């Protein structure tokens, strides 16, 4: 359990089954040092669990797979009721896309990338507020701008039929940076 600050400089930390807990609620309690810009040189192979409070900060989860970093940025928009979030990157995606029947704004989703998925688990009970996710697709092949977004399903599922559009999720207009 890290009470002050996690500074990652060089190399992968832990393995897929490890958990790094960060009890400092300061959003800057995780930092990439020196040449580790964007956590590309050093990241956690296992799970990162971060304590947080209702605020408008961005919490970085420097997670990734065996081949590359796939950090997740959790942008807190005064989310209350949850006290911790645990995140990890799991590769490859479990299961197939058989049964995938998701539509958004009339457009069907045809596949979920097999390179991996991010698993997020909050502790507590939702109170109020919102959040945004920024996911870094390092090592993902053939993604076309304005042709992908974030879907959700239970962590233990391997069924394509369980994918859904997260409640409150918004696709911005074509040409906008990222997905919301």
ZIPE-V391639 format. One record per helix or strand of 2 or more residues. SS is the DSSP state (alpha for helix, beta for strand). FROM is the first residue (numbers start at 1). TO is the last residue. Records with the same first field share a line. If there is no record, write none. Layout:
SS = FROM-TO ; FROM-TO
This chain:
beta = 6-8 ; 11-13 ; 19-22 ; 30-32 ; 42-44 ; 47-51 ; 58-61 ; 63-64 ; 72-90 ; 103-104 ; 107-108 ; 117-135
alpha = 27-29 ; 37-39 ; 160-162
